[in-house]
Amino acid sequence: MSHDEFDDVEGYKKIDRYNLKSIDTIASNYKTILKEMGEDSSREGLLKTPERVAKSLQFLTHGYDLDPEKILKDAMFKEDYKQMVIVKDIEVYSMCEHHLLPFFGKAHVAYIPNGCIVGLSKIPRVVDAFARRLQVQERLTVEIRDCIEETLKPLGVAVVIECSHLCMQMRGIQKQNSVTTTSAFTGEFLKDTTRKEFISLIGTKLH
């Protein structure tokens, strides 16, 4: 069962869908958490906080309801193009599964077609489908690579992700300017020259 919430601002209609049963369960638990923190969940500022957090968590983890492979298959086209295709600077927002704190940054994804290309918007959608789950950056990088590799069967796939982690910046070691970079390659990108071309292109501002 789902509930739709409408927010109509200057002609823009936002629709959020939630599982009401899950919202109630998560909200109830957050009331307990607030109490254990020494807060009063009945005071004005916190009255709707448990429900808001429950809805926020459902949105931040809606990737569990998405099928990344299907996203790609819905926009695959035969094309005799065998040069590098790069979609770079894809915004990434995810949740660290260790502390339930956000990590965010950019993903750069490339593949070399082997008789088949995919609609360009589908690459960021695949990134989102995996990122909007409880994650670690290392696994996220590999999952994106493997999905593209297994679905498109290209000559090679390259994925580089650069993120800042609030679990390092807000707590723990508290290093504010640290950035974590992960990479994963297959096929032609395992070759030094191809990989260097990819790294050079994602670091170049062409626009």
Protein Blocks (a to p, Z undefined) as FASTA:
>chain_A
ZZdddddeehiacdddddfklmmmmmmmmmmmmmmnopafkbmklmmmmmmmmmmmmmmm
mmmmpcfklmmmmmcccdddfbdcddehiacddddfklopacddddddddddehiacdfk
lmmmmmmmmmmpcddfklmmmmmmmmmmmmnopabdcdddddddfklmmgmjopakbccd
ddddehjllpmklmmmmmmmmmpcfZZ
